[in-house]
Every structure is written in C-alpha cells, then in structure tokens.
Amino acid sequence: MTVSLSSCRRVSAIHIALLACVAPAWSQTSGITDLDQVNITIGRGQLRSMHGLTRPEFENSLAGTSPLIAVSRLPGVSFTSADTLGSYEWSTRIAVRGFSQTQLGFTLDDVPLGDMSYANYNGLHISRAISSENVSRAFLSQGSGALDTATSSNLGGTLQFYSTQPQKQFRLQVQESAGSNQHRRQFVRLDSGITDGGQWYISHTQQAAVKWKGTGDQRQEQWNLKYFQEIGTSRLSAFVNTSRRRDIDYQDMSLEMINRLGERWDNFYPDFAAALSASRTSCGNSGSVYVSQCDDAYYAGSGLRDDRLGGITLDTELSDTARVKTTVYRHDNHGSGLWFTPYTPSPDGTPLSLRTTEYDIRRGGLLTVLRYDFSDHQIRLGYWHEGNEFQTARRFYPTPAAAPTDPYDYPTNPFLTSWQYRFQISTDQVSVSQTYTASPELVLGAGFKTLRVGIDGMLEVGTGKPSGSIIAENYFLPQAGLTYQVSPNSELFASVARNMRAYPATATGAAPFATTDAGFEAMKDTIQPETSDTLEGGWRAHSAQFQGSLTAYHVRFGNRLLAVQRGAGIVGNPSVLSNVGAVLSTGVEAALSVRLAAGLHWYNSLSQSTSIYQDDVMSDGVRVAIAGKQVVDTPRTLFKSSLVYDDGHLLVQLDADHMSQRYYTYLNDSAAPSRTLLNLNVGYRTKRLAGLSDIGVRVGITNLTNQSYIATLGSNDFVNSDASGTSQTLLPGAPRSFFFTISARL
C-alpha cells in the first residue's frame, strides 16, 4: 500500500518543475526535476511556460482534496471553492492569466475533459474523472498547450492530468479519513503486480460530508480500474472510471444578504413547511405581495452526476526513428441540476415545484500522434476526432406538500417541459509541428493546427427557441518558440501562439442557442469564435540549492462573446450572443524553490497581472462603459508560499495563499476583498508496524486562522453594476476545518 503521505525522502513535490520539463518541444508529456536530481537535456527544454506537479504533491494533499487545489500553487493560477476540499462543482473556479475555466483545456491520460464547467456538454470535472489518490502528475501550460492536445477551448492554456501506473508488486492499500462536518472518506486499492497477463489495479472510493452550513450531504462514490502491459517495444494501457456524485447546494448570496443574514445563512432543507410558508408570504403566491426576501432561501438545490469514462491507448514503435501513440475513448454522462422554485406552482396547487436542467452526454473519440525523429529534427503529426450527442432539457416536476421530491434522486413524470434539445457535435483537429536542434544551446520549434467544431442543434420540445447549425473553424492556428541554453544551469525561452475556442453547445448561458429564433438568425452568419494571441518569454535556472523561473507575457483575447440585449427587452428583443471586443492581459510570474537545510524546503510563487477590457458594450440600447476596467474575477496579485519539512518520517507543511481583491461587476463598482488563507499539514509514517507496512497518519487544518471570506464570484453570472450589493452571485468560503487520515499497506 502506498501511504497517503509522501514517501519521497528528498523533496516534497510542491517543489514544482520550475524549469522546462524535459521532453521534445511541443510534446504532451514532460519530466519533472527536483532539487536533488536536476534532469535537463541540453537544448530540449520546453518552448513555452510550463510547470508541473509530481506524485508526492497529490499524496501530501488532504484525502479527497480536488487536484485543482494542488495545481493552484503554480504561478498565474487562481482557484476558489465554497467547500473545504474544493469538490463542490457549482462553486469551483480555476482561472489562468485572466482566462476563466471555460476558456482552458483539460485532459486525463490525454482524453479530453472538455472545459470542466458545471453544465458541461463535452466532458466532466477532474474530481469525477478520477479519484484524487490515483492522480500521478499534472502539467500546466499557462500560455498555450501543445498543438496535439485534445481540446477545443484552450484560449488560456491547458492542464493535463495523468493517472498512476499499476504497481509492479501485489499490494492492498487502505486509507481512512475523518474530519469536520462529519467528513468521512474510505479509499481501497488493489494492485495485481506483474502477471503474465499484464498489470492492473482497481480502487473504490466512498466519500460523504455534511455541508459546513445548512443541512445536507455531499456524497460521491468512485471506481477506478487501470490496466498496463508491455508487448515488445509497444505499451498497451486502458482505464475505466465511474463516478456517482450527489451535491446539496449552498444558497447563492449577495453582499447585502451576507451583512443582513450572516455568512452561515442557507436554504430551508429539509424543512419543507418553512419553504412553503416563505413561498406563500414573500413570493407573490396565495395573494401575497412579492418582496425581494423571497430569494433569501429556497427549499433546496442539488447537483446529480453519473459518469463512465474509459480509454485504451497503444504506444507503438514503428522503427528506430518513428513512434505512434493512439487513444480511443468513450464518455457517458447522465446529470441534472435541481432547484425548488417558488415561481412555478405544482399542478395540485402547492406553490412550489421542482425545476431541473438535465444533461446527457454520449461522446467518443480517437486521437493519435505520430512522432518521427531524424538527425536534429523531430516532426509530430496529430489528429483528433470526437463525435458527441448531447441532450439537455428544462423540466418542471410536482412537489406535493405531503411527499416532496428527494433532492438526491432524479425526479420522474414532469408536468412541463419548457424546452428539450439534441445537439450533434463533431470535432476535428489536425496538427503539424517540427522541432530543430540548431546547436547544443539553441532549439527552435514551429507548427500549426486546424480546428473545426460543427454543432447541429435540434429543438425537440418547445417553441420560440432556435434549431440550426453553426460552425467554429480556423485552419491556421500557429505556434512558434525557442529555448537558448545560457549555461548548464539556466536557459531562456520565448513563444508565440494563437488559439480558438469553439462555441458552447448549450441552451443556456453565453451560447448561440440560448436565444430566440430571431436572435439566432441575427447572429449565426456574423458571429466569430473567440481567439487569443499569446506572447511570452522567460528565464529558468537551477542549482543544487534552488530552482527558479521568471516569465513575462502579453495576451490579446479577441472576439469576446457575451449575451447582450439587442434593443429594449420589454418589447421582445432577445438577448443575443455577440462579439463585444477584446481584452488585453499583461503580467509577470515568478517562482522560487529553495533548500534551506536537509529536508527543509521553501517554495514561493508570485503573479502580478492586469487584464483590461478594451471596448464598451451596448446592452438594451445603453452603453456600458467597461473599457479600461479590470476583468471580473481576476485578481491582480497572487502569492503562494509553502514551507515544508520532510525527513522521510516526519512531515510538517505550512501553506499560505494570498489573493488580492476581485471584481464581480463589469463596471468594477463591487468586489470581494483580498484574502490570505493558511493551511497546516502534519504527518508521520513508518515502514513497518504490527505486521503492516507503510503506515501513515496525518492531521490537516484548513483555513487555520478561521478567516471569513468570499470564495466564489459569479455563481449566477456577473452583472454590469451592483452598487446596492444585492446581486445574488456570491458564495462564502468554508471556515476552519480539521481532518485526520490513517493509511497502511497489507
């Protein structure tokens, strides 16, 4: 059994690869260096800004923590969540250099995860894709991912996760965790070891916790199965992962609500009578007059998600100079977002009903990369195809007062379907790149990709909403870069890249089909997909005592899409997806990892940036003067620090995470204040005890100083202005929490 604490005696994995990861330029995988084993190939550094995390970083995280929390230590990354472990998807947000989560690309073992948004139409969140205990490493390209990465949304970079390999020895790993808010998590993994039929592991994870405020559980069950076999010079691997997740929502709040009701205010669940009473007295039902306090609390909301994700990869040597890696994959999802609304009564007269937004994904694809090496050149040819049938619907279900619907279950027998869509999405991407080692010091690289995403949207139930087709395509998205080895211990790099984001295939939000027939016809032939142009350069260096990096970047985000009102809404003019100008982002990122003494290391990252809207927006015939304003939910300053002592037995880790203020209005008149969070992690492990091996115990404390702060912004989207503080689109962060984990191997 692998202990939950790091078994690495040399250095904690928080000492991230600050140097270019060692791999051919433009490749998808990379090596990681540490302070004791710097592993840099002369002239083979990455041609772009890239940072990575290794296995011990994830092992040293609290059991069940989202892998995104570990990633958030990297330069340029901001992460927020309203729950302690970062797994409550409605609230989780990750952003890089001013680009939001929906403008990034994510993969697991090269399989695309889409944009990991809550209402995802082409993927799933990493917290559902794999148990955190089975994550081996992650690589973040802050500016632009490799050309052959399978993503259609990476305006602002890519984040690639990789799962652990099956162990070479038979082992049974058991891990048990408990903590605040009745948190409990069990993880069991069985590794076959090397057999004639290959190596495999299977793991089961069960997790549940009571919300830190209000009532309700967050529950998840996962199965992960992975297989690996070497066949001559070829490598065959396959995985199948399942997830069953149930989240009871926290109530979205406003600044006014937080001041009036306190940050621990929440919904009525499970008190249905209280929800009925509020609906009858405050929401315009039963002859009452509507008042804004109607929206202080609802009965409940929840997110239900069931996923099956699988992939098979064959990595084959064709000759001494050529190798091809091919992956086929499949993902099935059934999900629903539930909200008990006081604005639509049930047929029996109950002044509440259950509104759902339902999701079903059936997607499969193939991606292949051919690598050919000759002389001082490497050529890579990549192809990715995905076919996706996505169905979504907005339905209403009765909620009789005598037997209200359980928010943990999928409801049946709707009394109203407002709309039902079927989307057919076809994605094709071709990439070509070449890397040339001009000298032992200088490596040059260049290439391009073509991307085409076609959407056929069919309205199957409902009226007034559009059916039709729309295509996002660009046949020349180039990248170029270089690295120059200044000395054996330092190098310079520079790169430039252009990327495009495909249109979302959804019927809600900022999407082409989230409008009327007239709105769709007005924009379908003139709308342009979002693009980004990234220029970055920097320096990386290392010695036996430190690793450091310094990166500067400039990004132009063009053809920004926003759903805006075309004329006065009161006379029926629809909100239409529109191109509303550009954003310019400029920043500097630095990271430094220092060995202070044997077993004692100190890691710091600092990001300073500005992301500014360049154009005003016309909405409802009124100019909204946002030009020159900071992009919403984009802090100007991020600082992360981690002091770690690890002698192979005792682990003590103190983390600090500072984020400056963030605006949630386009006019920058309302913001969440800056916050600094401290987390403490203490553990001990030993190799043998009472017939067990690799025994580990650990205590973790999050939000050590019990700071009150606002975590998530824009949970109900962003607004132009909120001078009164009444926009209900904020989620407070979790208070101080304690966790205990014990693990052993049989």
C-alpha positions in Angstrom: 0.0 0.0 0.0 1.2 3.5 -0.8 1.0 5.7 2.2 -1.1 8.8 1.9 1.9 10.9 2.9 4.8 11.4 0.6 7.4 8.6 0.6 9.8 10.8 -1.2 12.7 11.5 1.2 14.5 14.0 -0.9 12.0 16.8 -1.5 8.2 17.4 -1.3 6.6 17.6 -4.7 5.5 21.1 -4.1 8.9 21.9 -5.4 7.5 22.1 -8.7 9.3 21.8 -12.0 10.2 25.5 -12.3 12.4 24.6 -15.2 11.3 23.5 -18.6 10.1 19.9 -18.4 12.4 17.6 -20.2 10.7 16.4 -23.3 10.7 17.1 -27.0 9.3 20.5 -27.7 5.5 20.6 -28.3 5.1 17.2 -26.7 2.3 16.4 -24.3 4.4 14.8 -21.5 7.4 16.0 -19.7 9.8 15.1 -17.0 9.9 16.8 -13.6 13.1 17.9 -11.8 13.7 18.4 -8.1 16.5 19.9 -6.1 18.3 16.7 -5.7 18.0 15.4 -9.2 18.0 18.2 -11.8 17.3 16.5 -15.1 17.6 18.9 -18.0 18.5 17.8 -21.5 20.7 20.5 -23.2 18.6 22.1 -25.9 15.5 20.1 -25.1 13.7 22.4 -22.8 10.0 23.3 -23.4 9.4 26.2 -25.8 6.7 27.6 -23.6 5.9 28.3 -20.0 5.2 25.0 -18.3 5.0 23.9 -14.7 4.2 20.5 -13.3 3.3 18.6 -10.1 4.6 15.1 -9.3 3.0 12.3 -7.3 4.1 13.3 -3.8 2.3 16.7 -4.1 -1.0 14.9 -4.5 -0.1 12.3 -1.8 0.6 15.1 0.6 -2.8 16.8 0.0 -5.7 16.1 2.3 -7.5 13.0 1.3 -10.3 13.8 -1.1 -8.9 17.2 -2.0 -9.5 18.3 -5.5 -6.3 18.1 -7.6 -7.0 21.7 -8.6 -6.1 22.9 -5.2 -2.6 21.4 -5.7 -2.4 23.0 -9.1 -3.4 26.4 -7.7 0.1 26.7 -6.2 1.5 27.2 -9.7 2.2 30.7 -11.0 -0.7 32.5 -12.7 -3.3 30.2 -11.3 -6.3 31.2 -9.1 -8.7 28.7 -7.6 -11.7 29.2 -5.4 -14.3 26.9 -3.9 -17.0 27.3 -1.3 -16.2 24.0 0.3 -13.1 22.9 2.1 -11.9 20.2 -0.3 -12.7 22.0 -3.5 -15.0 19.4 -4.9 -18.4 21.2 -4.9 -18.6 21.8 -8.6 -21.2 24.6 -8.6 -18.7 26.7 -6.7 -15.3 25.6 -8.0 -13.5 28.1 -10.3 -10.0 27.8 -11.8 -8.5 30.6 -13.9 -5.1 31.2 -15.5 -3.8 34.6 -16.5 -7.3 36.1 -16.6 -8.9 33.3 -18.6 -11.8 31.6 -16.9 -12.3 27.8 -16.6 -14.4 27.6 -19.7 -11.5 29.1 -21.7 -9.0 26.5 -20.6 -8.4 23.0 -21.8 -8.3 19.9 -19.6 -7.3 16.2 -20.2 -6.8 13.0 -18.3 -4.4 10.5 -19.7 -4.7 12.5 -23.0 -8.5 12.0 -23.0 -10.3 15.4 -23.3 -12.4 16.5 -20.2 -13.9 19.5 -22.1 -13.9 22.8 -20.2 -15.0 21.2 -16.9 -17.8 23.7 -16.4 -20.8 22.8 -14.2 -23.2 22.5 -17.1 -20.6 20.6 -19.2 -21.7 19.4 -22.6 -18.5 17.8 -23.7 -16.6 16.5 -20.7 -16.6 16.2 -16.9 -14.8 17.6 -13.9 -11.5 16.1 -12.8 -13.0 15.4 -9.4 -15.3 12.9 -11.1 -12.9 11.7 -13.8 -10.6 10.0 -11.3 -10.1 9.6 -7.5 -7.5 12.1 -6.3 -5.5 9.2 -4.7 -4.9 7.9 -8.3 -3.5 11.1 -9.8 0.2 10.7 -10.6 1.2 14.1 -12.0 -0.1 17.2 -13.8 1.3 19.7 -16.2 0.1 23.2 -16.7 0.9 25.2 -19.8 -0.1 28.7 -18.7 0.0 30.3 -22.2 -0.7 27.7 -24.8 -0.8 23.9 -24.6 0.9 21.5 -27.0 -0.6 21.6 -30.5 -1.7 18.0 -30.4 -3.6 18.3 -27.1 -7.2 17.3 -27.5 -9.1 20.5 -26.5 -11.4 23.0 -28.3 -11.5 25.5 -25.5 -7.8 26.3 -24.6 -7.6 30.1 -25.2 -5.6 30.4 -22.0 -3.6 27.2 -21.6 -4.1 23.6 -20.8 -4.0 21.4 -17.7 -3.1 17.8 -18.3 -3.6 15.1 -15.6 -2.1 11.6 -15.6 -3.1 8.6 -13.6 -0.7 6.4 -11.6 0.6 3.2 -13.2 -0.3 -0.2 -11.7 2.4 -1.3 -9.1 4.9 -4.0 -10.0 4.2 -5.8 -6.7 1.0 -7.2 -5.4 -0.4 -4.8 -2.8 -3.5 -3.7 -1.0 -3.8 -0.1 0.1 -6.3 1.0 2.6 -6.9 4.6 3.7 -9.5 6.0 6.1 -10.2 9.7 6.7 -12.5 11.6 9.1 -12.9 15.3 10.0 -15.0 18.3 10.5 -18.7 18.4 9.3 -18.8 14.6 9.7 -16.4 14.1 6.9 -15.6 10.5 6.1 -13.7 9.0 3.2 -12.6 5.4 2.5 -10.2 4.5 -0.2 -9.2 0.9 -1.0 -6.9 -0.1 -3.9 -5.7 -3.5 -5.0 -2.7 -3.8 -7.3 -2.2 -7.1 -9.1 1.6 -6.8 -9.5 3.3 -8.2 -12.6 1.4 -11.1 -14.1 1.6 -13.0 -17.4 -1.5 -11.0 -18.5 -0.1 -7.6 -17.5 -0.5 -5.3 -14.5 -3.8 -3.8 -13.2 -5.3 -2.1 -10.3 -8.8 -1.5 -9.1 -9.8 1.1 -6.5 -13.0 2.1 -4.7 -13.7 5.4 -3.1 -16.6 6.4 -0.8 -16.9 9.9 0.5 -19.5 11.9 2.3 -19.6 15.1 4.4 -22.3 17.3 5.9 -22.3 20.9 4.5 -20.4 23.3 6.7 -23.6 25.4 6.9 -27.2 24.4 6.5 -28.3 20.8 6.1 -27.4 18.2 3.5 -24.7 15.9 2.5 -22.1 16.0 -0.3 -21.7 12.4 -1.5 -19.5 10.6 -4.0 -18.7 7.0 -4.9 -16.0 6.2 -7.5 -14.5 3.0 -9.1 -11.2 3.3 -11.0 -9.7 0.4 -13.0 -6.5 0.6 -14.9 -4.5 -2.0 -17.0 -1.0 -1.9 -18.4 1.0 -4.3 -20.5 4.3 -4.1 -22.3 4.3 -6.0 -25.6 7.8 -5.9 -27.0 8.5 -2.3 -27.7 4.9 -1.4 -27.5 2.9 -0.3 -24.5 -0.8 -1.0 -24.1 -2.9 0.7 -21.4 -6.6 1.1 -20.6 -8.7 2.6 -17.9 -12.4 2.6 -16.9 -13.5 5.1 -14.3 -17.0 5.6 -12.9 -18.4 8.3 -10.6 -21.7 8.8 -8.8 -21.9 12.3 -7.2 -24.7 14.0 -5.2 -24.3 17.6 -4.0 -26.8 19.6 -2.0 -26.3 23.2 -2.9 -25.3 26.1 -0.8 -27.5 29.2 -1.3 -26.1 31.9 -3.5 -25.7 35.1 -1.6 -25.3 38.9 -2.1 -23.2 41.3 -0.1 -26.4 42.7 1.3 -27.5 39.2 2.4 -24.2 38.4 4.0 -24.4 41.7 6.0 -28.0 41.1 7.0 -28.2 37.4 7.5 -24.6 36.3 8.1 -22.3 34.1 6.0 -23.8 30.9 7.6 -27.3 31.6 6.2 -28.5 28.8 3.9 -31.6 27.2 2.4 -34.6 25.6 4.3 -33.8 21.9 3.5 -35.1 19.6 5.0 -37.9 21.9 6.4 -40.4 21.8 3.5 -43.0 23.6 5.7 -40.8 26.6 6.1 -40.2 26.8 2.4 -44.0 26.6 1.8 -44.6 29.4 4.3 -42.0 31.6 2.7 -43.4 31.0 -0.7 -46.9 31.9 0.4 -45.9 35.1 2.3 -43.0 36.6 0.3 -43.1 35.3 -3.3 -46.4 36.6 -4.7 -48.3 33.3 -4.1 -51.6 32.9 -2.2 -52.4 36.5 -2.7 -49.2 37.8 -1.1 -47.0 40.6 -2.5 -43.6 39.7 -3.8 -40.7 41.0 -1.8 -37.0 40.5 -2.5 -36.6 38.4 0.6 -38.4 35.7 -1.4 -34.9 34.8 -2.8 -33.2 34.7 0.6 -33.7 31.0 0.7 -35.3 28.2 -1.3 -36.2 24.7 -0.2 -33.1 23.1 -1.8 -31.0 22.8 -4.8 -28.8 19.9 -5.8 -26.4 18.6 -8.5 -26.7 14.9 -9.6 -24.0 13.5 -11.8 -23.3 9.9 -13.0 -20.3 9.3 -15.3 -18.5 6.5 -17.0 -15.2 7.3 -18.7 -12.8 4.9 -20.4 -9.9 4.9 -22.8 -7.5 2.5 -24.5 -4.0 3.6 -25.6 -1.5 1.8 -27.7 2.0 3.3 -27.9 3.9 1.6 -30.7 7.5 1.8 -32.1 7.2 1.7 -35.9 11.0 2.0 -36.4 14.1 3.3 -34.7 13.0 6.8 -35.6 9.2 6.7 -35.6 6.6 6.0 -32.9 2.8 6.4 -32.9 0.5 6.7 -29.9 -3.2 6.2 -30.4 -6.0 6.6 -27.9 -9.7 5.8 -28.3 -12.1 6.8 -25.6 -15.7 6.9 -24.6 -17.7 9.0 -22.0 -21.3 8.6 -20.9 -22.9 11.1 -18.5 -26.3 11.4 -17.0 -26.9 14.5 -14.9 -29.3 17.0 -13.6 -29.3 20.3 -11.7 -32.3 20.6 -9.4 -33.9 23.8 -7.9 -37.1 24.0 -6.0 -38.7 27.2 -7.3 -41.4 29.3 -5.7 -42.2 30.9 -9.1 -43.9 28.0 -10.7 -46.7 26.1 -8.7 -47.2 22.4 -8.9 -50.4 21.2 -10.6 -52.0 20.3 -7.2 -51.8 23.9 -6.1 -48.6 23.6 -4.0 -46.9 27.0 -4.5 -43.5 25.2 -5.2 -42.3 22.9 -8.0 -39.0 21.3 -8.9 -37.2 22.8 -11.9 -34.4 20.8 -13.5 -31.8 21.3 -16.1 -31.0 17.9 -17.4 -27.9 16.7 -19.2 -27.0 13.5 -21.1 -23.6 13.1 -22.9 -22.7 10.3 -25.2 -19.3 11.1 -26.8 -16.4 9.0 -28.2 -13.3 9.9 -30.0 -9.9 9.0 -31.3 -6.6 10.9 -31.0 -3.3 9.8 -32.5 0.2 11.3 -32.6 3.0 10.2 -34.9 6.5 11.2 -33.9 9.4 11.0 -36.3 13.0 11.8 -35.3 15.8 12.2 -37.7 19.2 14.0 -37.4 18.5 17.2 -35.3 14.8 17.3 -36.2 11.6 15.9 -34.7 8.3 16.0 -36.5 4.9 15.4 -34.9 1.7 14.8 -36.7 -1.5 14.8 -34.7 -5.2 14.1 -35.3 -8.2 14.2 -33.0 -11.8 13.4 -33.8 -14.7 13.4 -31.4 -18.4 12.7 -32.0 -20.8 13.8 -29.3 -24.5 13.6 -28.9 -25.6 15.9 -26.1 -29.2 16.1 -24.9 -30.4 18.7 -22.5 -33.8 19.8 -21.2 -35.6 22.2 -18.8 -38.4 20.5 -17.0 -40.7 21.0 -14.0 -41.9 18.3 -11.6 -44.6 18.4 -9.0 -43.6 18.7 -5.3 -46.7 17.7 -3.2 -46.6 19.0 0.3 -47.2 15.5 1.7 -44.2 14.0 -0.1 -41.7 16.5 -1.5 -39.2 15.1 -4.0 -35.9 13.9 -2.5 -33.1 16.2 -3.9 -30.7 13.2 -4.0 -32.9 11.4 -6.6 -33.7 12.0 -10.2 -37.3 13.1 -10.4 -39.9 11.4 -12.7 -43.1 12.4 -14.5 -42.7 16.1 -15.3 -45.8 18.2 -15.7 -44.0 20.7 -18.0 -41.1 20.6 -20.4 -40.1 24.1 -21.4 -37.6 23.0 -23.9 -35.6 19.9 -24.9 -32.6 20.0 -27.2 -30.5 17.4 -29.0 -27.1 18.6 -30.1 -24.8 16.7 -32.6 -21.2 17.9 -32.2 -18.4 16.9 -34.5 -14.8 18.0 -33.6 -11.8 17.6 -35.9 -8.3 18.8 -35.2 -5.1 18.2 -37.2 -1.7 19.4 -36.0 1.8 19.5 -37.5 4.9 20.6 -35.7 8.7 20.5 -36.1 11.5 20.9 -33.6 15.0 21.7 -34.8 18.1 21.5 -32.6 20.2 24.1 -34.3 23.1 23.8 -31.8 23.7 22.3 -28.3 22.4 25.6 -27.0 19.6 26.6 -29.3 16.3 24.7 -30.1 13.7 26.1 -32.5 10.1 24.9 -32.9 7.2 25.8 -35.1 3.9 24.3 -36.1 0.2 24.9 -36.5 -3.1 23.2 -36.0 -6.5 23.3 -37.7 -9.7 23.1 -35.7 -13.3 22.7 -36.8 -16.2 22.2 -34.4 -19.6 21.8 -36.0 -22.9 21.9 -34.0 -26.3 20.8 -35.2 -28.9 21.9 -32.7 -32.4 20.4 -32.8 -35.2 21.8 -30.7 -37.3 18.7 -29.9 -39.8 20.2 -27.5 -40.7 23.8 -27.0 -41.3 26.9 -29.2 -39.5 30.2 -29.9 -36.0 28.8 -29.5 -33.8 28.1 -32.5 -32.8 25.0 -34.4 -30.0 25.1 -36.9 -26.2 24.7 -37.4 -23.2 26.7 -36.6 -19.5 26.1 -37.1 -16.4 27.4 -35.4 -13.3 26.8 -37.5 -9.8 28.1 -38.1 -7.5 26.3 -40.4 -4.3 28.1 -39.3 -3.6 28.3 -35.6 0.2 28.7 -35.4 2.8 28.3 -32.6 6.5 29.0 -32.6 9.1 29.1 -29.9 12.7 28.7 -28.9 14.9 27.9 -26.0 18.5 29.0 -25.6 20.8 27.4 -23.1 22.7 30.3 -21.4 24.7 27.9 -19.2 24.4 24.3 -18.0 22.1 25.7 -15.2 20.0 28.3 -16.9 18.1 28.9 -20.1 15.9 31.4 -21.9 12.7 30.7 -23.7 10.1 32.5 -25.8 7.0 31.5 -27.6 4.0 32.9 -29.6 0.7 31.1 -30.2 -2.8 31.6 -31.5 -5.8 29.6 -30.2 -9.5 29.5 -30.8 -12.4 28.4 -28.6 -15.4 26.6 -30.1 -18.9 27.8 -29.4 -20.6 26.0 -26.4 -23.4 23.6 -27.5 -25.8 24.5 -24.8 -29.3 26.1 -24.5 -28.3 28.3 -21.5 -25.6 30.9 -20.8 -23.4 32.6 -23.3 -24.2 30.2 -26.1 -25.6 30.5 -29.7 -28.7 28.5 -28.9 -29.6 30.4 -25.7 -31.7 32.8 -27.5 -34.8 33.0 -29.8 -35.3 32.0 -33.4 -34.9 35.7 -34.4 -31.8 36.1 -32.2 -30.1 33.0 -33.7 -30.9 34.2 -37.3 -29.5 37.6 -36.4 -26.1 36.4 -35.4 -25.3 33.0 -36.9 -23.7 34.3 -40.0 -21.8 37.2 -38.4 -20.6 35.8 -35.1 -16.9 34.9 -34.7 -15.4 32.4 -32.3 -13.2 33.7 -29.5 -9.5 33.8 -30.2 -6.3 34.5 -28.2 -2.8 35.6 -29.2 -0.2 34.9 -26.6 3.4 36.2 -26.5 5.6 35.0 -23.6 9.2 34.7 -22.7 11.3 34.0 -19.6 14.2 32.5 -17.8 14.7 29.3 -15.9 17.6 28.3 -13.6 18.6 25.8 -11.1 21.4 24.7 -8.8 21.8 22.2 -6.0 20.1 24.7 -3.7 17.4 26.3 -5.7 15.1 26.3 -8.7 13.6 29.4 -10.1 11.7 30.8 -13.1 10.6 34.3 -14.3 8.1 34.7 -17.0 6.6 37.8 -18.7 3.6 37.6 -21.0 1.2 39.6 -23.1 -2.1 38.2 -24.3 -4.8 39.6 -26.6 -8.1 38.0 -26.2 -10.2 38.9 -29.2 -13.9 38.4 -30.3 -15.0 38.1 -26.7 -18.5 36.7 -26.6 -21.3 37.9 -24.4 -25.0 37.5 -24.4 -26.3 41.1 -24.7 -29.7 42.7 -25.2 -30.4 43.9 -28.7 -32.7 46.8 -28.1 -35.3 47.0 -25.3 -36.1 43.7 -23.8 -39.6 44.8 -22.8 -40.8 44.8 -26.4 -39.5 41.3 -27.0 -36.0 41.9 -28.3 -33.9 38.8 -27.3 -30.5 38.5 -25.7 -28.1 37.5 -28.4 -24.6 36.1 -28.3 -22.4 38.9 -29.6 -18.7 39.7 -30.1 -18.0 42.6 -27.8 -14.4 43.5 -28.3 -11.1 42.5 -26.8 -9.2 42.0 -23.5 -5.5 42.7 -23.1 -3.6 40.9 -20.3 -0.1 41.6 -19.3 1.8 40.1 -16.4 4.9 38.7 -14.7 5.1 35.4 -12.9 7.9 34.2 -10.7 8.6 31.0 -8.8 11.4 30.0 -6.5 12.1 26.8 -4.6 15.0 26.8 -2.1 16.6 24.1 0.1 17.2 25.8 3.5 18.6 22.7 5.1 18.4 18.9 4.9 14.7 18.0 4.5 13.6 21.7 4.7 12.4 23.4 1.6 10.6 26.7 0.9 8.5 27.3 -2.3 7.1 30.6 -3.4 5.2 31.8 -6.4 4.2 35.4 -7.2 2.0 36.6 -10.1 1.3 40.2 -10.9 -1.0 41.0 -13.8 -3.6 43.3 -15.4 -6.5 42.1 -17.6 -8.3 45.0 -19.0 -11.5 45.3 -21.2 -10.7 47.3 -24.3 -14.2 48.1 -25.5 -17.5 49.3 -24.1 -20.6 47.2 -24.5 -24.0 48.1 -25.8 -26.9 46.4 -23.9 -30.5 47.3 -24.2 -29.6 50.3 -26.2 -27.4 51.7 -23.4 -23.6 51.9 -23.5 -21.9 50.1 -20.6 -18.6 51.9 -20.1 -16.3 48.9 -19.3 -13.4 49.9 -21.4 -10.4 50.2 -19.1 -11.9 48.1 -16.4 -10.3 45.0 -14.8 -11.8 41.7 -16.0 -14.2 40.2 -13.5 -13.0 37.6 -11.0 -9.3 38.3 -11.9 -7.0 39.2 -9.0 -4.1 41.4 -9.9 -1.9 39.7 -7.3 -1.5 36.1 -6.4 1.1 34.9 -3.9 1.6 31.3 -2.8 4.1 30.1 -0.2 4.8 26.7 1.2 7.4 25.8 3.9 7.9 22.0 4.1 10.0 19.8 6.4 10.1 16.2 5.3 12.8 13.8 6.6 11.1 10.7 5.3 9.2 10.1 8.6 8.0 13.4 9.9 6.2 15.8 7.5 5.3 19.4 8.5 3.9 21.7 5.8 2.6 25.2 6.2 0.9 26.8 3.2 -0.1 30.4 2.6 -2.4 31.5 -0.3 -2.9 35.2 -0.9 -5.4 36.6 -3.5 -6.0 40.3 -4.0 -9.5 41.8 -4.4 -11.7 40.6 -7.3 -14.5 42.4 -9.0 -17.8 40.7 -9.8 -19.2 43.7 -11.8 -18.1 44.7 -15.2 -18.0 48.4 -14.1 -15.7 47.4 -11.1 -18.0 49.0 -8.5 -18.3 45.9 -6.3 -15.6 43.5 -5.3 -14.7 40.7 -3.0 -11.9 41.8 -0.6 -8.5 40.3 -0.7 -7.9 37.3 1.5 -5.0 35.2 2.8 -5.6 31.6 3.8 -3.2 29.4 5.9 -3.3 25.6 5.9 -1.3 23.2 8.1 -0.5 19.6 7.4 1.4 17.4 9.9 2.1 13.7 9.4 4.2 10.8 10.4 4.9 7.5 8.5 6.9 4.4 9.2 7.8 1.4 7.1 6.8 -1.4 9.5 4.4 -1.7 12.5 2.4 -4.7 13.8 2.6 -6.7 10.6 1.6 -3.7 8.4 3.9 -1.7 6.1 4.0 1.9 5.0 1.8 3.1 7.9 1.0 6.8 7.8 -1.0 9.2 10.0 -1.7 12.8 9.2 -3.6 15.7 10.6 -4.6 18.6 8.4 -6.1 22.0 9.3 -7.6 24.2 6.6 -8.2 28.0 7.0 -6.0 27.9 10.0 -6.9 31.4 11.2 -10.7 30.8 10.6 -10.9 33.8 8.2 -14.2 34.9 6.9 -14.0 35.5 3.1 -15.9 35.3 -0.1 -14.8 32.4 -2.2 -16.8 32.1 -5.4 -17.8 35.1 -7.6 -20.3 34.8 -10.5 -22.2 31.7 -9.3 -25.2 33.3 -11.0 -23.1 35.1 -13.6 -21.7 38.6 -13.5 -23.5 41.9 -13.7 -22.8 45.4 -15.0 -23.2 47.1 -11.7 -24.1 46.2 -8.1 -23.8 49.4 -6.1 -26.6 48.3 -3.8 -24.9 45.0 -3.2 -28.0 42.9 -4.0 -26.7 40.7 -6.8 -27.1 37.2 -5.6 -24.0 35.7 -7.1 -21.5 35.1 -4.3 -20.6 32.1 -2.1 -18.7 32.5 1.2 -15.7 30.2 1.9 -15.6 27.4 4.4 -14.4 28.1 8.0 -11.5 26.4 9.7 -11.8 22.6 9.4 -9.8 19.6 10.8 -9.1 16.3 9.1 -7.4 13.1 10.2 -6.1 10.3 7.8 -4.6 6.9 8.5 -3.3 4.6 5.8 -1.4 1.3 5.6 -0.4 -1.4 3.1 -1.2 -5.1 3.6 
